[in-house]
Amino acid sequence: MGLFKKKNAPKTAEPMDLDAVMKKYDQESNTRVWEGAPKIVVTCLLATFAVFCICVTLFFTWLEEVRLTSFVAFIVALGYIVYPVKKGVQKVNSLPWYDIVAAVLGTGAFLYYTFDAHSIIQQGANFEWWQVVIGIIGILSLAEVCRRSVGLPILIVAGCFIAYALIWGLSNPTFGGRLEYLSHYLFYSKEGILSTPINVCSKFIVVFIIFGAFLERTGIADFFIQFANTIVGGFSGGPAKVAVVASAFEGMVSGSSVANTVGSGSVTIPLMKRTGYKPEFAAAAEASASTGGQIMPPIMGAAAFLMADYLGVPYSNIVVRAILPAVLYFAGVFISVHLEAKKEGLRGLTKEELPKLKPLLKKIYLLLPLVVLIYLVSANIFTIQYSAAIAILVAVVVSLFNKGNRITPKRFLEALAAGGQGMISVAAACGIAGIIAGTITMTGLANVMINGIVAVAGNHVIIALFLTMLCCIVLGMGVPTTANYCIMAATCAPILVRMGVEPIAAHFFVFYFGIVADLTPPVALAAYAGAAIGQADPMKTAFTATKLAIGAFIVPYVFALDPSMLLVNTNVGSVILIVITSLVGIFAVSSALEGYLLRRMPWYQRIISAAGGLLLIYPGITTDLIGLGLAAVVVLLQILAYRKSKKLA
């Protein structure tokens, strides 16, 4: 249909290698090359792991230590099989001897715990030297899997915290004593690797990753892009608006901002360039929208499950409270691309280029798995795991009606394998996040950080919010969504809670600012991936994406200062008021940043518009009225200037 016909494909100097882009900016894509019989074996191993996870989650009642250590043992073994030691051209069907040794040692360390869990638990804190060595081997092997599948940033953070613990943080006078305590606390106790992140990952996240793998094979991504085209593709700057709407849809089921950017950006970025958008803006629009997918319910990059566990509230509670902030974020990006289109006089897609609505509506059934999942979770009919398992079955059934994307037995096996592979990086990151949180806890560093920021902020919550924001952006650079949130929940959220911010608002605040690290320089992976597709300057793209995602920098302050947006201690009237004022405020700030409303703004109007927008966003009747007045002044000046230009024309 229209957009997807070959004759309408954008013309470029040379075809874009999307796999190369993914491998450069998404560590998870740097996998070994398997062909023939070895590929079948690896696929079966990954599928077996996925089935193991589903069975353990749904049917088995193992001791928690047994369940978690066996899960991590699988992760370590498969991690060395799937991911090579470094990036670059890989030999086909090659598994070096040192990887085999590392895999055996690392897997053996966790399996030792699995098969001897009862005696280890009864042992207390008295460990033999060889048990300490096993613990260290387990920690290092998982760290190496994390380095290969996730990247260095999270390990640098973990390394700094461990170094602090070994040098200053622990009171034992001997280095050997500190090392023994570290091994016990991080490997054998439930405060390190086996803490909340890996527990939630093995119970909930794994099933949703498998669900995402199956849903992807139903062809729902193409449906989202075509549906977005029918809604907004024909309007001014249509392709950019398609990127925003499609990314919002895809974010409901995806857990990677880079994967979102490359997936939908391969279609939307060339189209944006063709309709007149500058390469940097086209890439930035897709990157900012795709990054926003991490905050879009119900999956939220799998962090929603962790947040529910940390806060001790139902998962459905988190999902409902996340809706309004996510909508406001995407509204902010949508407003920015609209203003840019108007400023540059850009058109939308022609009628011939747009997909036809009638054939598209016939595929509306592709949404059924997602609808079933949301209904079952929100209605609390089954557990979250069972709800996701049922949604997987629905996805398989739904695919049978989509001729080009039917899940055959072969594709069923491939979906299981893709789910199994997707779990490696997430679980490894969660394990390292558990190490970071455990190190902070055992050294008391959390209190030091909290007291330091509270002392600097004094009684000013806004200062504490700003300092916490900076911490989140720095700590979140290059870290995947789930681990990102784990780190923020352990280090930054307690700071805001101490300052009197509602716990759920504090956790949402740090989650948002951890996510925008994918857009903010210098480690703006989503922006750089978009720049590669759009053949744009990476740093310019990152700065433009940060500007477009202004909602992500504003909305968290709104619900931190007034949690009405998160439906906390509020009523319908208050929610409506804060949504309207925030939306108008974001529009005013976006206009100031773009320098355009009805026509180009002079510098003083941009300042007035920005000030009015920020005042509207800051909760309070007085600030709302002043902000509304300033925004009205700018609108009036713009109307007068617009009419004057029309008369002169």
N, C-alpha and C positions, 0 to 999 in steps of 0.2 A: 504494500500500500504506500502510495506517495513517498513519504520520507524514507522508507526503507527499500525503495527500488534502486537498482544499481545505477540507473541513469541519473538519479538525483543525488548520488553520493558526492560529497565534497571533493574537489580536486586539490591534491597536494603534490608537492614536488616529488615526494617518495613516500611509500606506505609506512605507516607508523607501526613499529613492532611493540605491541601492547605487552607481550610477555617480557620484553627487555625492560620496559618501564616498570612493570611490577617487580621484577627482580632487583632493579636499582633502588627503588624506594620502599618496597615492602619485603622485609627480611623473610617472611614466611614463604615467599615465592622462590627462594634460592634453594631448590631441592635437587637431590641427585637425579641422574637420568637412568631410568630402568627400562629395558626393552625385553621383549620375548618372554621366556619362562620366568626370569627373575622379577619382571614387572608383575606377572600374575601372582607370584609368591608374596611380594610386598603388598599388593592390593588386597590379597586375602588376609594378610597379617593385620593391616589397618582396619579392614572390615570386621575381623574377629574382635579387635579391640573395641570397636563401636558397639558390637553386640554384647560384649562383656560389660561395658559401661551401662547399657540399657538394662541388662539382666540384674546387675548388682544394685542399680538404682531402684528398679521396680519390684524385684522379687526376693533378693537375698537379705538376710538380717545378720550380716557379719559384724563382729566386733569392729568398732570404728577404726582402731589402729590397723587392723588387718585390711579393711576396705581401702583405707587411704594409702598405705604403703604398697599394696599390690597395684593400685591405680598409678602411683608415681613410678613404680618399677616398669610398668608398661610404657609410660611416657619416656623414661630414660632409654630403654631398649629401642623403641621406635624412633626416638629423636636422633640417635646416631645412625640409624638405617636410612632415614629420610633426608637429613640435612648434612651436607659436607662441611669440612673444617673451615673452608673459606669460600668467598664468592669467586666467580670466574667460570671458564669452560670446564665442564665435568666430563670425566671419562665415563663412557657408557658401561653400566653393570659393574661398577668398581666400588668396593668397600675395603679401604686400606686396613692393614693389620692393626694399626694403632687405634682405629675406631672400633674394631672388634674387641680389643683388650679393654678400652674405656667402657664400651657398652656392657661387657661381662662384669667388670668390677662395679660399675654404678648400679646395674640391675641387681647384682648379687647383694650389694649393701642393703637395698630396700627389701629384697626378698628375705634376707636374714631376719629383718625386723618382722616381716609378715609371718614367717613360720615359727618364730620364737617370741611372738608378741606377749603372750601371757607371762612368761618368766621375766621379760624385760620390764613390763609394767610393775611387777612385784619387786623388782630389783631396787626401785627407788632411784637415788642419785649416785649410788656406788657402782662405778663402772671400771672394768679392767682396761688396760692400755690399748689392747687390740680392739675393744669395742669403741674406744675413742677414735681410733684410726678408721674403723668402718664408718663411723658417723661423718668424719671429715671427707672420706671418699664419696659418700652419698651426697654431701653438700656440694662438693666440687663437680661431681658428674652432672648434677642437675643444673648447676651454674653454666657449665659448658653447653648443655642442650639449650639453655635459655639464650646464651650468646649466639648460637648458630641460628636459632629460629626467631628470635626477637631482636637481638642487637645488643650493642654495648651500653647504651645510656642507663638502662635499669641496673646493670651490673656495676657500673661506676658508682651509682647511688648506694647500692648494697655494700660494695667494697669500702666505701667511706665510712659507713655506719659500723661495719665489722672492725675496721681498723681503729675506729674510736673506742669500740668496746675492748679490744685487746690491749690498747696502749693506755687509755685513761679511764674508760667507763666501768671496768670491773675491779673489785677491791682485792681479789686474791693476789698476794705478793709475788707469786712466781708465774712466769709466762706459761709453763706447763699446766698449772692449775687453772689459769684463765682459759686456756685452750680446751681443757677437759670440760669446764663448765659450759663453754660456748657450744661444744659438740653435743653435750647432753641437752641443753636448752633448745637448740635449733633443730636437731635431728631426732632425738628420742622423745621430747615432750610434745604437747599439743599447743605450744606457744610459738613454734617456728614454722618449719615447712608444713607440718600437719595441722596448722591453725585454720582459722575461718576461711581464708581465700581458697585454699585447695579443697577444703571440705565442701564449700558451696559449689566449687567447680565440678567436683565429682558427683554431687547430688543433683544439681539443677542445670548448670551451664552446658554440660556435655549433651544432654538430651536436646537442648535448643540449638546447639551447633549442628547436630545431626538433622534436626528439623529444617534448619536453614539450607543444608546441603540438598535435601530432598526437594524443598520448595524451589530452589534455584533451577532444578531440572524440570520443573513444570512449565518453564518459560515465562514466569511472572515478571522478570526484569524487563523484558521486551514489552509486556503488557503495560507496565507502569510508564515506560517512556512514551508509548503510543497514546496512552490515556492522557498523559500530561500534555501531549501535543494537541489533542482534540480540545482540551480545555483552554490553554493559553497560547498555543503555538502561533495563532493568527494575529495576536495583538502586537503592538509595537515592541520590538526587541524580543519577540516570541521565543527564540531558542534559549535565551538566558532564563526566561521564566519557566521554560520546560525543564531546564536543569534544576531549578529550585524545587518545583513540584515533584518531579520524578525522584530526586534525591530524598525528599521528605518521605515518599512512599517506600523507597528502597531501604531507607534507614529503619523502617519498622521491623525489618527482618535481618538486617545486616549488622556485622560487628566490626567493620574496618573502614575507616575514613579513606585510606588509600585505595582499597578495593572498590569502594563506592565511586571515587573520583575516576579511576581508570575504566570501570565498567560502564557507567552512563556517560562519562566524559568523552569516551571514544566516539560517541554519536553527537553529543551536544556541543562540545568545544569547536570542532570544525564547522558546524552549522552556525554557531555564534560568530565566528570569524567571517564566514561567508556573507552574513547579513550586516556586517560593518563594525562589529565589536573589535577593539584592539586585542591582540593576542593575550596580553597580560590580564586584561579585564575578563576575557572569556575563560581563561584558565582559573582565575581567582573566583569567578562566580560559581563554577562547578566545584572547586575545592571547598569553598565556604559552605555551600549547600550540602555537599557530601559529608563534611565534618559534622554538620548539624544533625546528620542521621544518627550519630551516637547518642544524642539526647532525646531522640524520638521514641516514645513508647510503641510497642510493649517490650522490646528487647533491650534497648539502650546499651548496646555493646556488651550485653550480659551483666552490666554493673548493677542493674535493678535488683537482681537476686542478692548480690553482696550487700547492697544498701539495706534491703529488707532484713537481712540477718544481723547486720551491725546495729540497726535501730530497734530490732525486735518487733517489727510490725509485719502484717501480711504483704506479700508481693503485690497484690492488687491495689493496696493502699499507695504504694510507691508509684505505680503506673498511672493511677488517676491524678495524683498530684503533679506528675510530670507533664501533663498535657498542655496546660496553659503556657508555661514558660517555653516549651518547644514550639508551639504555634507562634508565639511572639518572636522567637528567634527567626523562624522562617519568614515571618511577615517583614522583619527588618531587612533580610537579604532580598526579598522580593521587591520591596520599596526601592532599595538601592539600584537594582538592575533596571527597574522601571524608569527611575529618574535619569540614569545614564543613557537609556534608550531615547528618552525624550530630548535630552540635552544634545545628543549626536544626531537626532532625526532618523533613527533606525527603524526599519520596517519589520513586520513579522513574516512568517512563511506564507507563501501563496496557497490558494485553495487546492491547487494540484499537488502541492508538497505535503499537505496535511493528511493524516490517516482518516479513513471514513469511519464515522461513529457507529453505524449500524453493524458492520462486521465485528467491530471491537466489543460492542455490548454482548455479542454472542459468546465472548470469552470471559465474561464477568465471573463465571464459575471458578476461575483461577484464584479468586480471592477467598474461596470457601475455607481452605485450611487455616488461613489467618483469622477469619471470622469465628471459626469453631474454637480455635485456640483462645482468642480473647474472651469469648463467651464462657468457656469452661473455667478459665482462670478467674474471671470476675465473679462468676456465680458460685465458686467454691464447691462445684459438684464433685470434682476429683482433686487429688493432689496435683501440684504443678507438673511433676514428672509424668503422671498418667495423662494429664491434659495434653502435654507436648507429644507423648507417644501416640495418642489418638489422632492428633493433628498430622503426624507423619503418615499414618494410615490413610487419612483423608487426602493428603497430597498425592499419594500413590494412586488412589482411585480417581482423583481429579485429572491426573496426567493422562489417563486412558482415553479421555475425551478430546485431548489436544494432539492431533495427529503427528505433528513434528516433534513433540516432546514427551512421548509416552515412556514411562519408566518400565522398561523391559527388565528381565532378570539380570542381564548384564549391567544395565544402568542402575539397577537397584544395588548391585554389589559396588559399583563405582561411587554411588551416593554414600553408602556406608563407609567406604574407604576415604572419601573426601571429608566426611564428618570426623573419622578417626584421626586423619592428618590435621584437620583444623583444631583438634583438641590439644595437640602437642605444644604449640606456641602459647596458647592460653593457659594451660596447666603449668607449664614451665615458668611463665611470668607470674602466675599466682603463687607458686612455690617460693620464688625469689621475693615476692612482695611479703610473704609470710616471714621470711628471714629478716627483711627490713623492719617489719612491725615488731618481731620478736626481739631484735637487737635494741630497738628504741625502748621497749618495755623493760628489758632486763637491766639496762644501764640507767634508767630514769631520765633519759634524754628528752622524752616528751615533756616532762615538767619544766626542764631547762628552757626548751623552745617556747613553751606556752608562757612561762613567766617573763621571758625576754621580750616577746611581742606585746604582752599585756603591759609591761612596764613602759615600753616606748609609746604605746597607744594611749596610755592613761585611761580616762573614762570615755574616750572618743571611739565609738564603734566603727565609724567610717575609716579611721586610720588603721584599725586592726583589720578591717576588710581589705583595704588596699595592700597592706603588707602581706596578708595571707594570699591575696591574688598573685603577687609577685612570686611567693614561694611555690605556689601551685604550678605556675607557668614554667618555672625553672625545673622543678622536680618532674614535671610531666613531659618534658621534651623527649621525643623518641620512644615513649613508653606506651604499650598498647592499652586499650581502654580499661580492661578489667584490673590489670596490675596498677594502672594509673590511679584508679579510684581507691584501691587498697592502700596505696602509699599515702594518698591525701587523707583518707579516713583515719589513718594512724598518726599522721604528723600535723595536719593543718586543721581538721574539723574540731578537735578539742580546744583549739585556741579560740575559735568563735563561740563555742558553747560556754567557755569560761567568761567571755565578754557579754553573755546574756542573749545570744542569738538562739532561736529555736533549734533544737538538734537536727530536725529534718531539713530546715533551711540551711544550716551549716553544712550538712553533707551534700546537699544539692549545689551549694555555692562552690565547694572545693572540687566537686565532680565537673562542673561546667568549666572552671578555669584550668583544670587538668586537661580537658579535651581540646581547648583552643590552642594548646601547645602545638597541635598539628598544623596550625595556620601561622603562628607567630615565629618570625625569624629568631635565631638562626636555624633551628631544627624544625622546619615547616614541611614535613614529609608530604602531606596531602597537597599543599600548594606547589611543591617541586614536581610532584607527579603530574599535576595538571599542566604545569609549565612545559614539561617534556612532551605532552600530547599536543599542546597548542603552539609548540616551538617558540616559547616566550622566554623572557628573562626571568630566571627563578626568583631572584630577590625582589624584583618589582612585583612579581605575581604574589609573593608572600605578603608584602606590605599592602597591596590592593585587597587581598583576601581578608587581611586583618581589618581593613576599613569596612569592607562589606559585611563582615561578621560583627558589626558594632553591637548588635543585639545581644551577642554572647557576653559582651563586656558590661552591658547595662542591666539586662534582666536579672542576673544574680544579685546585684545590689538592691534591686527592687524587692525581691522576696526575702532577702536577708534582713532588710530594714522593716519590711511589713510582709509577714508570711501569708497574707490574705490570698496572694496569687497561688500559693500552694494549698489553698483551702484549709488553712489552719486557723482555728479560733475566729471564724468570720461568718458572714451571711451573704446572701445573694447580691444585695445592694453594694456591699463593699467590694466584692469580687468584680462586679461589672464596672464599678468606678475605677478600680486600679488597672483593669485591663484597658479601658478606654484611654485613661491618662497616659499609661505606658505606651500604648500604640501611637497616640498623637505625639508623645515625646520622642519615640524612636523615629517617627516620620520627620520631625523637626531636626533632630540630630543628623539623620541621613541626608536631608536636604542641605544642611550646612557642610557636610563632608563632600557631597557631590557638587556643591556650588550651584544648585539649580532647583527651582520649584516650577514656576510657570515660564520663567526665562532665567538666564544666568544671573547669579547673585553677586552684587558688589561685596567687598570684604566685610563691611560693617553689618550688612544683612546676615551674612554667614555667622558672625559672632553673636548677633541677637538671636538668631534661630537656634544656635547651639545652646546658648544660655537658657532660652525658654524651654527647649526640649529636656535639658537636664533637670530643670526645676519641676517640670511636669512628671518626670520619672521619680524624683525624690518624693516619698510619701508625705502627705500633709496637705490640708486644705489651703493654707496660705501659699505654700510653694506652687500648688496646682493653679491657683488663680493668677499669681504673678507670671508663671510660665505660660499659661493660656493667653494672657495679655500680650506678652512678648511675641508669641507665635502669631497672634492675630495681627500685630503691627507688621510683621514680615509679609504675611499673606496679603494685607491691604496694599503695601508698597509694591508687591509683585503684580497685583491686579491692575494698579494704576499704570505701572510701567508697561505691562502687557497691552493694555488698551491704547496707550500712547503710541506704541510701536505699530499697532494695527492701523491707527489713523494715518501715521506717516507712510505706511505701506500703501 
